[in-house]
Amino acid sequence: MKTGRLLGKFLMLVLACCSIMPLQAGSTPKFSILPINRPPAQLPINAIAIANYVVINNTSITRRLTMEPILGVTAVPGTGNCSIPFVLTPGASCILSLRLIANQMGAGVHGGPIICKTKSPTDNTPDPFLCSQPEQANELNVTVVPAAQAILTASPSFLKFTITSGGTVTITNSASTLISAENIRAIIPPNSPLILVANNCPAILAPGASCNMAFTSAVPTEAQVIFQGSNTTSTFVTILVSESLISVSPTSIAFSVNGTGSVTVTNVSDIVARNVTAVVPAGSSISVVGNTCGAALAPGASCSITFTGSAVETRSVLIGGSNTNRETITVRVAAMPIISIAQPRAVITVGGPAVGITVTNSASSTVNALNIHATLPGDLTDVVQDSGNCASVAPGASCTLFFSSPTPYVTHSNIPVSGSNTANSVPIALAFQYGGGLVYAISGGNAFVITNVDVASNVEWGNYGQIVGANSQTDGAFNTSQMIAAGNTGAGDVCFTYAGSGFTDWYLPAVDQWFTTIAELVSLGFGYPWQVSYWTSTEGGDFPLTNAYYTAVFDGSVESIPKTATTNIRCGRTQAITI
């Protein structure tokens, strides 16, 4: 079926070409001979190749056709193929499949194939008076060259086994040369104790085929065994036989300067592995800081070897025992990773869900940042930190530190965040939301808070021309009560009637309470957006009749201005701390 489809598609192309041929080349040949695939230009003398052509009868009568003989070239019979001789009705076609046998072709074939009608129905000899051949560019043009070699590969390239077991090497004849491999054998070095105990390689191994050879040894040894045939390339396998056999995983580790990295050593044999250790090249900063392998590692057991390094470098390190194979691992000591935090501030809602701060390991880092965490001050005793997803952060990746607390605290800044192997630490700040606002002070079992948003803007202080007795520098609740008692309808009344977060005991903060707010919140970036200035509840010093104090939050200055001026309002309250 595949040949038929190929032929059908090819004929459509041929007919398309033939339909324009009179315009291009004059007369149509009696028999069109068009290539499907051609053989290589050079053919080793011990190789065979195939060429395929389509033959079309362009005459108006049925023809009995044959091919002029070519040394070393024969037609391959098959469904849809032209079998010599063959009959084609007008317009009919078939595939001429040719086998080229190099060792029968002399120096090569340069021309043909030539298709002729037979001399008669009983004489299959080509009639030279009615023949056709391909265009010159499509003729057979094959030169026979010296014999090529079959190409052998062996797997594994390094074979390890113990004196109580054995190992097998698989030999494969590459399919690329199309040459069968003959008489494959293993060449064991003289005086080697290695023994070839099994060999299923046939005398002739076809291209693409494989076979196996098995080896044993009664004593530890190491040797290179060569595999080759009488007409092949050679390949070799290093065979290592030991009393005990270990494996090491992983075979490559990386850690940062002054960090650590470990490998696991497993005894994969049935004999105890003795004195397994690591050998670090002289002059390296890498050293072994832990080895649990001991003097004897039982069959099937595992142990670990841990390394550290004080300088950036990459080294090959040997791991082995006094009666085992030796395995090579790569140990890379990298520069410490660098971390960053885009938003280094967070507000913890007391008793609420945890809030997160995202930490990123720089994309320029070459190792993971390990055990990233915040070093919390000792007085934040009830703050809970969850750094579980920051145990190992790949270069360019991020993780989140989560914080929660059942207890309010004043704002803490310059809390360092770092990893166990990072080159830097990044400061963060934590503020606390409690009792409807941001905590700016704690005293006497109470938390003093201020709203984290403006309550009003463009408000007069009120009570112009009246001394209301709001003269406390520190007690906004007292001042506000004095203002309300005096009939205040301005700044004091705004906070007195405010019911934010369900609380009804808000007041306008006094001068010193604003000073503390600026120091603990504004300067550390909490409570934004802030306006330029805010009213305090403290009447204005030498002019209490007409003035009151306002504060400019960005420079912390305080000024006595007329009570009729307008500015912004934030309210405060005092919340008893209950746990």
TORRO-882451 format. One record per residue: x, y, z of N, C-alpha, C in turn; residue in one letter. Coordinates in pm, whole numbers, plus 50000, padded with zeros to 5 digits. Example, Ala and Ser with C-alpha at 12.3 -4.5 7.8 and 13.67 -1.06 7.14 Angstrom:
<bapas>
513194943150780512304955050780513204967050780A
512854977550708513674989450714512905000350787S
</bapas>
This chain:
<bapas>
500814988050000500005000050000500865012850000M
501975012750084502855024450088503505026849954K
503915015749885504555017249753503555023149655T
502275018349664501255023449572500995038149593G
500895042449720500675056549746501835064849697R
503085060249725504285067349681504275068749529L
503945057749463503935058049316502875067549265L
501665067249331500595076049284500975090649296G
501545094449415501955108349433503045112249335K
503975102949312505085106049223504595107749079F
503605099249040503095100248902502395113548878L
501695118548983501065131548965502095142248936M
503225141549010504315151048986504885149148847L
505075136348807505655133548675504745138748564V
503415136148578502485140548473502465155648462L
502585162348584502635176948580503865181848505A
504995174948534506235178748466506145175948317C
505565164148283505505160248142504585169348063C
503555175048133502615183548060503285196148007S
504405200148072505075212148022506355208747948I
506705195647944507985191747885508105195847738M
507055194447654507235198447515507635213147501P
507205221247597507575235347587509015237547624L
509585227747704510925229947756511975221847683Q
511645209747644512695200847594512375194347460A
511355198447397511065192647268510295179647281G
510785168647222510045155947216510095148647348S
509065140447375508975132147496509695119147472T
510525114247571511195101347552510165090047547P
510555078947481509645067547472509315062147610K
510325061647694510135056647830510765066747926F
509945072748011510485082148110511075074148226S
512285078048268512965071548382513345082648478I
512575083448586512685094848678513085089848817L
514075096648879514575091749009513625094449125P
513515084749215512845086649344513915089149450I
514865080149460516035082549544517255076349478N
518375083349490519595078949423520575073549527R
521505065149487522485059649579523555070049609P
524385067749714525465077149743526485077649631P
527185088949621528185090549515529385081349539A
529645077849664530735068549697530175057049779Q
530555044949740530045033049807531215024149846L
531405021849979532495012950021532354999149956P
533464992849929533454980249856532744969149932I
532574970750062531874960450139530434964650174N
529904974350098528564979350127527604976650012A
526324978350040525234976749943524354989049952I
523854993649838522955005149835521755002249747A
520705010349762519475008949686519205022149614I
518745020849487518285032449410516915029149353A
516025039249346514675037149294514355047449186N
513775042549076513325050948965511895047248930Y
511165056648873509865053748813510055052648662V
509515041748604509565039748459508145041248405V
507975050048304506655052748246506695049548096I
505705042348048505565039347904504855051047839N
505605058847760505005070447692504525067347552N
504685054547507504245051047372502765047647372T
502225045547254500785042947241500465028147238S
501455019647254501195005247252501824998947375I
501344987147409501894979647522503304974947488T
504204976347589505614972847564506084962647667R
506884953347617507594943947703509014949447716R
509414953047839510634960747859511634953047946L
512894956847930513954951048012515014961748035T
516034958548115517114967848146518414962348092M
519194971448030520524967147987521334963148110E
522034952048105522784947348222523824957548268P
523934958948404524954967448465525684958948567I
526994959048560527804950848648527534954348795L
527104944348873526874946349016525544952549050G
524664955048953523374961348977522264951748934V
521344948949024520234939848994518924946249034T
517854942448964516514947448998515954939549117A
515294946849205514714940549324513224938249298V
512764925749299511344923249277510514927949396P
509224929749373508324933549481507054939449425G
506024940749508504744946249465504924960449414T
504484963149293504624976249231505964978549166G
506904969049183508224970649125508264965148983N
509194970448906509424965248772510284952648785C
509724941048751510504928648755510984925748612S
512264922748597512864921448463512574907648404I
511994907048285511404918148208510044922048266P
509474933248219508174937748269507374943648154F
506074943448168505164948148065504434960448114V
504434971048030503714983248063502764986747950L
501504988647982500524993647884500775008447861T
500195014547760500415028847734500085037347856P
501005045847896500795054748011501025048148145G
501225035048148501415028048276502845029948326A
503045026748456504365028648516504605018048623S
505855016948665506245008648778507515014348838C
507865009248957509095013849024510205004048994I
511295009548940512495001648917513385003149039L
513424992649123514234992749244515514984949217S
516654991649235517944985749200518804983849325L
519404972049333520354969249440521764970349382R
522594978849444523974980749399524904973649497L
525594963349450526484955449535527914959549500I
528524967049591529784973749559530884964149519A
530994952749587532114943749555531944936449423N
530824939049352530594933349219530574944149111Q
530864956649148530704967849056532014972648996M
533104965949022534374970648970534704984149029G
535104993648943535445007048990534205015449018A
533035010948970531805018348995530895018148874G
529775025248886528775026248780528575040948749V
528705044248619528575058048577527695058548452H
526385058048470525435058148361524305048348387G
523195050448311522055041648325521175045848442G
520155038048469519805025748397519195028648260P
519465019548165518915020848029517795010548016I
516595015247979515425006647961515135005547812I
515034992947765514764990347623513594980647611C
512964980847494511994970247468512784957547438K
512154946247464512824933647432512774931247283T
513694922547237513714919947092512464912847045K
511904904247128510674897147090510044891547218S
508814886647208508184880847328508934868847383P
509754862847302510494851147350511974854047369T
512394865947332513794869947344513864882447430D
514334880747555514364892047650515594900847635N
516354898747532517524907047507517084921347475T
517754931647526517384945447496517514948447346P
516514955247292516544959647152517164973647151D
518384975247100519094988147107518434999147026P
517444995546943516815005646857515645012746926F
515235008147047514155014947118514455014747268L
515265024347309515725025147449515605039547501C
515565040647631515595053947698516425052747825S
516945064147871517665064447997517385077848066Q
517695079148194517425091748264518215103248205P
517755115348239518575126748205519935125048272E
520945131348216522315129048263522475131848412Q
521805142148463521945145548605521345134848695A
520465126348639519775116448720520295102248697N
521365100948620521915087748594522635082348718E
522805069148721523635063148826525065068348812L
525625072948924526995078248921527635074949055N
528115062649066528605057349194530035052449176V
530905057149262532285052649261532515043349380T
533145031849354533455022449460534755026749528V
534705027749662535855032149741536265020849835V
537435021949897537875011249987536865008350096P
536974996550151536014991650250535955001050370A
534715003850415534495011450538534415001950655A
534635007250774534544999050893533185001050962Q
532694990151015531524991351102531964998751229A
531065006551284531375014751401530725008451524I
531555005151622531064998951745531015009251858L
530005007951942529955015552067529715005652180T
530175009352299530025000552415529385008252529A
528505001452603527825007652716527724997652831S
528045002052953528495015552990529955017452956P
530405029952957531825032452930532695029553053S
532055029253171532745026053295531885015953369F
532375003553376531614992653439532204989553575L
531344989153678531784986253814530994974453869K
531694965153932531024954354003531974948854108F
531474939654189532284934354298532764920354265T
533664915254351534234901954327533194890954347I
532094894354409531034884254429529914885554326T
530054894954235529014896854133529664896653996S
529124903353902529664904253768529054915953697G
529514918553577528994929853501528914926753353G
528024933953284527774931553143528004944153063T
528634942352946528834953252851527994950452729V
527284960552682526464959452561527204965852444T
527394957952337528074962752216527034965252109I
527104976952046526144980551941526874983951813T
526374978551701526904981851569526074993451515N
526715004751492525995016551446525265013851315S
524045018951307523265017351183523705027151076A
524575036551109524905047151013525745042350896S
526535031550913527445027350806526845016950712T
525725010750755525085000050676526004987950658L
526974986550748527954975650735527794966250854I
527714953550829527654943650936529014942451003S
529004941151135530234939251212530544924451223A
531774920851196532134906751192533134903251303E
532894891651363533854885551457534224894951572N
533214900451639533474909451751534054901551868I
535074907151931535704900352043536104910652148R
536364905752269536854914152378538334911252398A
539144921652405540584920152426540894924452568I
541154914852656541464917452796542974918752811I
543444928652886544904930452901545574917652954P
546794914952910547514903252961547634903653113P
547554892053175547714890453320546574896453401N
545534901453334544384906553408543554894753461S
543034896053584542184885253637540764885453582P
540454895253496539124895653437538874883153354L
537644877953362537254866053285535994869253207I
535994866353077534804867452995533994854653016L
532834855853077532064843953113530864841653021V
530484851552942529344849852851529494859552735A
529124854752615529254862852494528194858252394N
527194866652371526154862952274526284870752144N
527474876252118527694883551994527854873451879C
527044874551773527144865151661528364868251574P
528654859051483529784861151393529564873451306A
528324876051273527984887951193526884895351267I
527174907651309526204916051381525694926751286L
524384926451259523794935451160523874950051205A
523844959351109523804973551146522634976551238P
522874983951346521834987451441521574977051548G
522174965151536521944954451632522934955351748A
522604948451859523444948451978523644934252029S
524694932552108524944919852174525624922652307C
525784912552391526294914452526527474905252556N
528374910452640529484902452694529514904552845M
529644893752921529624894253067530994890553123A
531374897353233532694895553291532584893153441F
533574886253496533734884953641535224885753673T
535504887153803536884886553852536844881953996S
537764873254032537804868054169538554877254263A
539274887054209540044896354292539814910554243V
540024920654328539864934454284540854937654171P
540384945154076541234948853962540614960553888T
541404966753804540914977253713541634975553582E
540884975553472541484973353340540634979753232A
541284982753120540584987353001540444975552906Q
539214972152872538944961152781538544966952647V
539224962252542538964967152405537974957752337I
537014963552265536044955852188536204959652041F
536394949551954536504952251812536234939451734Q
535934941451604535724930351513536764930751403G
536664921151314537654920351205537484931551104S
536304938251105536084949251010535464961251081N
535834963451204535184974051283536204983651342T
535664994751388536435003451475536534996651612T
537415001651695537534996251830536975006151930S
536485000952040536025009252150536455002552279T
536485009852387536945003552511536055007452628F
536094998952730535365001052854536344999252969V
536315008553063537085006753186536264998353282T
536834987353327536154978353419536864978753554I
536094981953657536624982753791535944972253878L
536734963553937536214953154025536774955654165V
535894956554263536324958954400535644949054493S
536134948554618535504939754715534094944654747E
533954957754766532674963854797532404974954696S
531144978454679530774988254576529884998854639L
530255011354618529455022454670528905030854557I
527815037854585527305048154495527205061154574S
527305072454502527275085554567526205094054499V
525365100654579524315109154525524155121654611S
524045133354548524205135754405525685135854368P
525945136254238527335136554193527855150754178T
526995160554203527425174554197526655182254304S
527375190054385526735198254487527255212454477I
526435221854522526835235954522526315242354649A
527105250954707526705258554824527515271554824F
527095280754909527775293654911528955293355006S
529785303554992530955304955079530525304055225V
531235295555299530975292855440529685285255464N
529025281155358527865272455372528295257855372G
527335248955364527645234655362526835227655255T
527345216155212526635207555118527005193155148G
526065184155127526285170155164525965160855049S
526615149155051526295138254959525975125855041V
525205116854982524865104255047525635092954981T
526305085055061527065073555013526295060955052V
526075052054955525335039654980526175027654942T
526215017755028526885005054997525904996554918N
526164994854787525234987654700525684973354676V
526634968654756527124954954741526734946754864S
527184934054867526884925254980528094923455071D
529074932455058530274931955142530444945455210I
530854945555336531044957855411532044967155340V
531664980055328532574990255273533344996455389A
534654996855378535485000955491536145014555465R
536115022555573536875035255577536535044555461N
535245046355435534825055155327535085069755368V
535755076955283536075090855311536185098655181T
536385111655191536525120355074537945125755069A
538495126754948539835132254929539715145254850V
540005156354917539915169654856541295173454802V
541375179154681542675182954626543415192654718P
544715191254722545555200054803545405214454755A
545425223854848545345238054815543925243254804G
542935234654819541555238954809541065244354942S
540115253754936539485258655058538385249255106S
538045239555022536985230055058537525220255162I
536685217255259537065207655362535865199255401S
536135187655458535085178855508534795182755652V
533515185755682533135189755817532245179255883V
531915168855810531105158255869531195145655786G
531315134155854531385121155786530785110655879N
529615105355841528935095455925529185081155879T
530125079555785530325066255726531045056655821C
531885061755905532565053256001533555043655938G
534045034256022535035024655974534415013755889A
533145010955908532485000155834531075004155798A
530765003755668529415006855618528784993855570L
527734989655637527124976755610526494976355471A
526354964255414525654962855285524254969055292P
523934977155193522624983755187522504996155271G
523484999055355523415010755443523915023355371A
523545034955426523955047755370524565056455479S
525365065955436525965075755527526095088855451C
526525099255520526655112355455528025118355481S
528485125855383529725133555395529375148055365I
529765157155456529395171255445530645179655422T
530505189455331531615198155293531295212655324F
532335220555341532215235055344533365240855263T
533335254055241534395260655166534425275355197G
535605281155203535745295255241536045304355124S
536125298955003536415307154885535625301754767A
535355310654672534625306554551535535297654466V
535105285454438535885276254356535045264054322E
535525256354223534905243654186535995233154181T
535765221754247536775211254254536135197554232R
536965188254181536585174254173537115167354299S
536235160154366536575153754493536315138654479V
537295130554524537165116054520536555110954649L
535605101454635535015095054751535165079954734I
535705073454833535895058954826536365053554959G
536435040254966536895033555085538145025355057G
538665019055162539885011155145539654998455064S
538394994255047538094982154969536964984554870N
536794997154828535685000554738536195007354611T
535255009254521535505017854406535615032354453N
536125040954365536205055254394535275062754300R
534485071454357533555079554279533995094054282E
533855100954170534235115054161532985123754164T
532965133554252531875143154256532435157054230I
531545166154191531935180154171531385188454287T
532285195754352531895204454462532115218954418V
531045226754417531145240854374530815249954492R
531755258654524531535268754628531245281954556V
530045287154577529615299054504529615311254595A
529575322954533529435335354609528105335154684A
528095341554800526865341954879525745348854802M
524525343554810523415350054740523045363454805P
522435371954724522025385254770520505385854768I
519915390454877518455391354885518005405954883I
516735407954848516165421454848514705420554889S
514165431954935512755432754975512205445554914I
511195444054830510625455854762509765464054857A
509025457754946508165464755042508555460155182Q
509425467655249509975462955376509145466655499P
507885470655482507035474255594505775465755594R
505295462455715504055454955727503345459055855A
502015459055850501205462355967500525449456015V
500805445656138500205433656197498915437656267I
497805431756223496535433756293496505424256412T
496505429956531496595421656652495415412056659V
495735399156675494705388956681494145385056545G
494665391156439494165388456304495055378956228G
494755377056100495565367956018496985373255998P
497895364155964499295368055945499445377155825A
500395386055833500725395155724502095391455670V
502285393155540503505388255477504435399155426G
505725395955426506755404155362507505395155265I
507585399255139508175391055033509655393955018T
510435383055015511895383955003512305377354872V
513215383554797513645378354667515135375354669T
515475363554617516895360154595517285365654458N
518305373554452518705380154328518895370154215S
518485374054095518675365553977520155363653946A
520995372553997522435371153972523095361154068S
522355356854170522895346654260523045333454184S
523965325254228524195312454160523815300554246T
523405302954370522935292154457521675296854528V
520945287354585519745290554660520095298254788N
519225307654824519335314254953518625305455055A
519315302355165518805292355260518345298855390L
517255293155444516785296555579516625311555600N
515935318055508515685332455520514695334755635I
515005344455720514165347155837514475361255888H
513575366355971513795378956040514295375956181A
515265383456224515755382256362514965392356446T
513925387556513513015396456585513655401256715L
513425413756752513945418956880513385410856997P
514125410357104513735402357219512455406757284G
512055419657269510835424257336509565420957259D
509715416157133508515411957057508215397357089L
507995394857217507925380957264506745373157207T
505645379957177504445372957130504295373056978D
505215379556908505125379656761505555366056708V
504715360356624504985347156565505445349156422V
506575343056389507105343756253507005329956188Q
506485329556065506435317055987507335318855865D
508495312155868509445313155756509535300055681S
508515291855692508555278255636508815277655487G
508275287155409508495286255265509735293855220N
510555298055317511805305055284513025296555317C
512835283455331513955274755366514995274055256A
514545274355130515475273755017514845280954899S
515445292154860514865300754756515845301654640V
515405297054524516265296654406516605310654356A
517705311954282518035325154223516875330454139P
516515343054162515425349254090514055346454148G
513955337354244512675333754304512435341654433A
511205340854484510825348254604510125339154703S
510095343454827509325336554931508715347155021C
507825342955109507145352555196507315348555341T
507745358255422507775356855567506445361855623L
505815354055710504525357855766504685361055915F
503935371655958504015376056097502595377756153F
502445373956277501175375956347501475378256495S
500465383856567500685386356710499335387856781S
499215381956901498015384256982498155396557072P
499315402857064499635413857155500085426057076T
499655438057114500135450157045501505454457096P
502265460557007503565466257040503705479456966Y
504645487757011504965499656934505735495156809V
505805503856712506495500656587507955497356611T
508415486756543509825482956548510395483956408H
511535490656395512205491856265513575485456274S
514225484956158515585479256148515655464956199N
514585457456173514595443156205515305436156089I
516435429656113517195423856002516575410955948P
516515410155815516105397855746517325392755670V
517655380155689518825374255623518615359355612S
519555352755544519555338255534520815332755599G
520825319555615522005313455676523225314255585S
523005317355457524145318155364524115330755279N
523365340755318523255352855235524375362655266T
524705370555164525785380355179525305392855250A
524005394955258523485407455314522265404655399N
521895414655475520615414555545519855427055504S
518535426455510517685437555469516805441455588V
516775454255628515945458255742514475459255704P
513605455155797512165456855779511615463855902I
510375468655891509695475156003508315468956019A
507905467056144506585461456175505825471256263L
504615474756222503705482856303502525474056343A
501685479356435500615471156490499295478856486F
498275472156435496915477556430496145471656548Q
495585480756632494915475856753493925486356799Y
492775482156843491785491556896491365501956796G
491325498556668490835507656565491875516356500G
493135515556544494145524156483495535518356493G
496505526356448497905522256454498475525956591L
499175516456653499755518756786500985527756772V
500985538956849502165547556848502855547956985Y
502155543157087502765542857221502045532657307A
502765527257405502195518157504502675522557642I
501725523957733502085528457867500985524457965S
501405519558083500455516458187499405506258149G
499785496858066498825486558024497865491157917G
498115502757860497265508357755498045510157626N
497325508457515497885511457384497275524457335A
498125533757292497665546457237497725545157084F
496565547557020496475545356876495965557856807V
496245558656678495765569656595495195563656468I
494175569856414493545564556293494565563756181T
494455553056102495415551655993494945558455865N
493845565855875493385574255764492915587555822V
492845597755737492325610655781490835609355811D
490385616055915488955616155950488255627855884V
488965639155871488365650955808489475659955759A
489105669455673490075679155621489425692955618S
490275703355613489795717255605488815720655719N
489215717455840488385719755957489025730456047V
488205739856098488685749456197488855742456331E
489765748256415489895742856551488645745856631W
488125758456614486895762656684487195770356811G
486105775156875486205782457003487145794656994N
487085801656880487915813656866487435824156965Y
488395830857031488055841157130487635835357262G
487915822557283487485816157408488605807057456Q
488975808157582489935798757641489155787257701I
489355775357644488545763857687489275755257789V
490545758357818491305750457915491935737857858G
492025736957724492675725257660494175727957658A
494775727257773496175731557785497155720257810N
496695707457799497615696157821498465693657697S
499745691557724500635688057614500585673057583Q
500045665157679500165650557668498845643057666T
497745649557702496485642357719495415647757626D
495305641457510494315645757413492895643257459G
492675632857540491325630057589490845641357680A
491725646357770491365657557858491065669957775F
491975672957682491775685057600490455684557524N
490155672957465488925671857387487695673457474T
487755668157595486605669757685486405684457721S
487495691857737487405706157765486785713557645Q
487205709757526486655716057405485155713457392M
484735701257416483325697757402482495704957509I
483045705557631482335712457739482125727257707A
483035732657626482935746757588482135748557460A
481495738057413480625738957295481355738357162G
482485731657158483265731057034482485724056924N
482485730256807481875724156688482895721956577T
484185723256611485245721756511486015708856528G
487345709956541488215698356540487915688656653A
487655693856773487355685156885486085677356863G
485055684156810483775677456788483895666556683D
484785668456581484975658256477485385644856540V
486355645356631486825632856693485855627856799C
485205637356873484275633456979483095625556921F
482655629156802481505622456740481925611056646T
483215609256625483705598656535483465584856599Y
483035575256517482725561656567483435551156484A
484645554156438485395544756355485705531656426G
485605520556352485885506956402484985503156519S
483845510356532482885506856636483185513156772G
484195521656781484555528056907483995542256911F
483595546757032482995560157045483765568957143T
484985565357173485785573157270487025579357205D
486845583857081487965590057011488165604457060W
489385609257049489725622957088490765628556991Y
490925641856999491925648656916493255648256991L
494325642156931495585640357004496215653757043P
496915653457159497635665257207498985666457135A
499675677557165500935680457094501945669157108V
502205664757233503215654457252502795640957192D
501515638257191501045625957128501315626156977Q
501235638056921501595639256778503105637656759W
503895643056851505355641156839505685626256835F
505065618656925505335604256930504845597356802T
503675601456753503145595656630504095597756514T
504635609756506505575612756397506815603956407I
507315602256529508535594456547508295579556521A
507155574256566506925559856561506215555056435E
505535563956368504765559656251505145567356125L
505005580656129505215588456008506625586655954V
507625587956041509015587355995509405573355945S
508645563255984508955549555943508095544755826L
507275553855775506525550655654505175544355676G
504645544955797503335538955824502245549755827F
501015545955794499865554755801499655563655681G
500425561455577500275569855458498935567155389Y
498375577055317498985590155288498715600355399P
499775607455436499655618355531499515631655455W
498765640855517498715654555464499875662455526Q
499975675255489501105683255536500975686455685V
499755689355730499615693755869498295688755929S
498275688356064497105683456139496935691856267Y
495665693256307495385700056434495775691056551W
496335697556656496445691056787495285696256872T
495105690256988494035695057078494545705057180S
495785709257168496405718257267496255732757223T
495675740957313495515755157283496885761857273E
496935773557208498185779357163498985787257259G
499615780957356500685787057437500325800657494G
500995811057443500815824757493499515831057444D
498855824557349497645830457291496495820357294F
496145814757407495095804357412493725809757373P
493545822857381492255828557347491965827157198L
492995828757117492785829156972493505818056896T
494475811756958495315802356882495275788056940N
495655778756853495875764756894497055759456814A
497615748456859498785742856792498385733256678Y
499125734256571499045723956468500445718456446Y
500555706656386501865700556362502055697956213T
503255700456166503645696856029504345683356037A
503695673055988504165659456017505485656055949V
505825662455839507015658155766508315663755824F
508215674855899509435679755967509275679956119D
508075676356168507845675356312507695688756382G
507585699356305507475712556367506065714956420S
505965723656520504675727356580504575742656579V
503395747656546503215762056540501845765656594E
501805776756665500535781956715499925790856607S
498715787456564498035794956458496615798156502I
495975807656434494605811156474493665799056468P
492755798656564491785787756571490855787656450K
490795798956380489935799756261490585793856137T
491855790656145492525784056030491945769956011A
492155764755892491645751255864492795741955830T
492725729855879493685719355842493025705755864T
493845695355878493325681655871493215675256009N
492435664456012492135657956140492435643056132I
493215638056231493235623756264492925622656413R
492215611956447491775610456585492525599256655C
492615600356786493285589956864492365584556972G
492745573457031492035567957146493015559657227R
492605556157345493405548057437492695534857459T
493405523757431492795510457439493545502157544Q
492805497457643493405488557743493845475657674A
495045470857706495585458857645495055446657719I
494345438257648493825425657704494315414357617T
494835403857677495355392257602494535379957635I
</bapas>
